[in-house]
Amino acid sequence: MDREQARLRIEHLRAELLRHNQLYYQQSQPEISDQQYDQLDKELQDLELSWPEFIIEESPSAMVGSDRDGNFPSLPHSTPMLSLQNSYDLQEVTAFDQRMRRELGQEQITYTVEPKMDGVAVAARYRDGKLQVALTRGDGRQGDVITDNVATFREVPMQLAEDWDRAFPDSGVQEFEVRGEAYLTLTRFAQLNEERRQQEQAELANPRNATAGTLKTLDSEEVRRRGLSIFFYQIFPVVHGVRQPDQHSGEFPHHQAEIDALRFLGFPVNPFFKTARSPEEISGHLHELESQRLDLDYQIDGAVIKVDSHASQLRLKSTAKAPRWGLAFKFAAEQAVTTLKEITLQVGRTGVITPVAELDPVALAGSTVSRATLHNWDDMGRKDIRLGDRVIVVKGGDIIPKILRVCLEQRNGNPKPVVAVTDCPVCGKPVSREDGAAALRCRNPFCPAVVAGRLRHFVGRDACDIGGLGGQSLDLFLEIGLVSGPADLFRLERTTLATLPGWGEKSADRVLSGIKRSTQRPWEAKIFALGIPQVGVTTARTLALSFGDIDTLLQATKAELSILPDVGDTVAGQVVEFLHGEGGSQLVDNLRLVGFFLETEQGPSASVAAEGGNWFQNKIVVITGTMESMGRAEAKKAMMALGAKVTGSVTGKTELLIAGEKAGSKLEKAKKLGVEILDEKEFLARLSEARNIAAEGSVES
Ligand code: IVH
């Protein structure tokens, strides 16, 4: 890189970083992950080191971003509110420890490890035991005055007990400052969004942004209603109203004492607080914290590692941006930015056409993401998603990532809006849209995508439960014309199967006995297996209870169906339309011919569905061990989205344990208590089933 190229790149990086600071601190709408931000920042710092002639004082590499928005009066901080240096892997933690030992000339150092709250920094000053003023971080030197808003926090004392000054080692302290991180609990966040949905207001994107927005609300009553929480992590006396930048908390001998003082004064502090003397010990705490992450009712984005001794902190000093004695260790991000390369279309078993975003692969919450669901064209239109756009992908409660929004500022040129298809991408027949429905649907019951989807559904666990028949085998069967629908499975021959590529006698026997056994499946499982639109396991069970066999079910009228619990007009209409429509009636006839239906069907089994919704609804669940397909946090969110209550420990109330690999004491306890236990495979099957049911309500109606 020559001098001119370096100058241009430095300018570009500075402009970008300033823009991202603005998006994060002022608009609470970050476009890139913290890690991506740090990469840009690192590149700028490296270039400034190599080309010192381009260094300027107000470079974003040397300043913290500002949250000041001009709507509040501002005041200078008693000591700068800095940021922390971020790290993303354990090697950086080891390097940090080496640096600290070298700079302090010590063999061993005591560190503290605590959660890094994903919230918003707040400073509050007390004089004579009374809250005087509260400030945001602002630009680090000067913050916005938000005293009235902070005064609404239930956990922030307005007036301390008379003996408050006993908290300080030195007597004669009149004024002190506490600093901490304001946040919204996940429970409160969910409640607020529920209210907003009901009032048809835009939902809050995530708890951190909601916290930032709330702190900057001009109406304190609204702030009180939102119900913010806070954890404090710093306390120091304010001498003459001003402190030197590096007089960090020097009045307490170490950080642990500082936390004790906060606790003594009644300020909330995070219960997770550890000390460590080596990178190995730190790493142990980081793992422990990460494993607890999903059990917390608030978001943390990592851990903060600090040199415990304040005398050492003073010696280590700070840069203009961050103290040298601290390090933030960040966990994997749950949001990332990438490019939308293409939109492909997926046709489901009910003919619903779902647009899928094909993305430039990007790291997200511990895995690489290259596809995201786009739901439907209405949703795409609302979000104005176009080809080539930079988009923000999130993993919310779902395993399938979705696109949160487009980074409109980064749009190149004027790409055309994506128009809805008129013909099915698989069979070419015209598609239609039901009144009021957002989804487009291929109504051709013989569309190959629909046929394949039905077949997959038919063999699935809560349907016929035919093991050993994966999607690839079924595709092969369809491709070579071995089957054209579920009934043909009953005509498969051992010799044909055993000679298929990748098959043998053993696998053929296994599949054939599974197919045979399927005629003995509970009646509701057979109804479910038919794949009637909007009929999940629960509705199938309701139908099975009311109509004892296939003939009685076929005779049911829409009016009879619609008075059943949880059925209603729409579902009743779907049932009748399906059973008497071209595809459905042929399916039923064919299955009847191969002896799938019994004269007296076996009644519903308790195992297929719990009353009142999908299988997870209202269940009290514990997750333990590790899973290959997803982290525990993801599993927890997925189940919570389905109405399960996920708790941390196995008790008499626990109804279900999801046990991954290396499950330990929780598994033992669950066995003792007779709690139902699912391994990863069983869990995934249940999950996709429950999702289908939940989705049938929202996508297709
Ligand atoms: S100590 C000089 N401890 O993270 C900064 N900060 O990225 C010393 N934060 O500005 C801060 N949890 O807003 C500290 N346990 C914790 C924290 C924490 C969250 C925030 C804080 C800080 C930012 C730095």
Residues whose N, C-alpha, C, O or C-beta is under 5 A from the ligand:
A	BS01	IVH	L82 S83 L84 E114 P115 K116 M117 V120 A121 E181 Y233 V304 P323
